[in-house]
């Protein structure tokens, strides 16, 4: 009868290219692009176009609602390895774009 019990398992050689590809995808900057508040149709189109520009590393069909807060997006961002947050807002006087580095990085505001 063959011997039964625990034996040392042989390890298979690891492909170096797969390891490099995994670390590159983890280190690639990713972003959420969203709009806040009541914005017009032009800003909605701008958000859609900006998502297409950032497409390989952006959530294209990110769903937003009135009840979502920025903290909700930041909490989910860590799970999806998101490093940047781009927000568009509009007032009567101007349109603003905020670019934030997550989780505690600097924030740039463009008018």
N, C-alpha and C positions, 0 to 999 in steps of 0.2 A: 504494500500500500504506500502511496505517496505521503510524504511528510506533510502534516498540516500545522498551521500556526502562523504567527506573524513573521514575515520576512522583510528584509530591507527592500524597498521598491527602487527600481532603477529610475533615475531621472533622465528625462529626454533632453536633448540639447535645445536651447532656446534660440529662436531666430532673432538675431540682433535687429533686423529691419522692422520686425513687428514691435519690438520694444521702443525703437526710435519713433515710429509712427504713433504709438500710444502716448508718448510724452509730448510730442508735437501737438497732437489734438488737445491734450489737457492744457498746454501752455498757450494755445491760440486765444487771442482776445475775442470775447463774444459780447453781444450787446442786446439790450432791450430798447426798443424805440416805441414810445407811447405819447399820448396826448393827455393833457389834464384840463379839466374844466370845459366850459362851453366854447367850442371853436367852430369856425365856419368850414365850408366845403373845401376851400383852398388849403387850409391847414390839414384837413383829413387827407387830401391828395398828396400834400407834401410829406406827411407821415408814411403813406403808402410807398411813395417814390424813394424816400430815405431808407425804408426797409429793403427795397429792391437793390439799392446801391450797396448796402451792407450785407447782402443776402447770404453769402456762404456761411457766415457766422452770426446770423441774426434770426430771431424768431419771427418768421414772416406772418404767421396767423395768430399773433398774440391777441387774446381777447381781453378787453377792458370793460369795466362797468363803473357806474357812479359810486358804487360802494367800495371799490378797491382803493387802498391807500398806498402811498409810496413804500411804506414799511412792508406791505404784503409782497410787493415785487422784490424788495431787497431780501426778504426771508427766502423766497423761492430761488433767487439768483445764485445763492451758494450751492444749491443742489444741482443746478445746471451749468456750473462753472462760468457764470456770466460775470464779466469784469467791468462793463460800462453800462450806464443808463443814460439814455437820451430822451429828454422830455420837451414837448412843444406845448406852449401855452399862448393864449392870445388875450389882449385887452383891447379897449377901444383905441388906445394910442399906438400900440405896437404889438409885434409878435416876438416871442422869446423862445430861445432854444437853450436848454441847460444840459450840459455834458458832465456827468458825475462818474468818478472812479469808485468802484465798490470794493470793499464794504465801507471804508472810512477815508477814502481818498479826497483829493480836492475837487471842487465843483467850478466849472466855467459857465458863465452866463453870457449869451449873445443876444443883442437886441436887434 
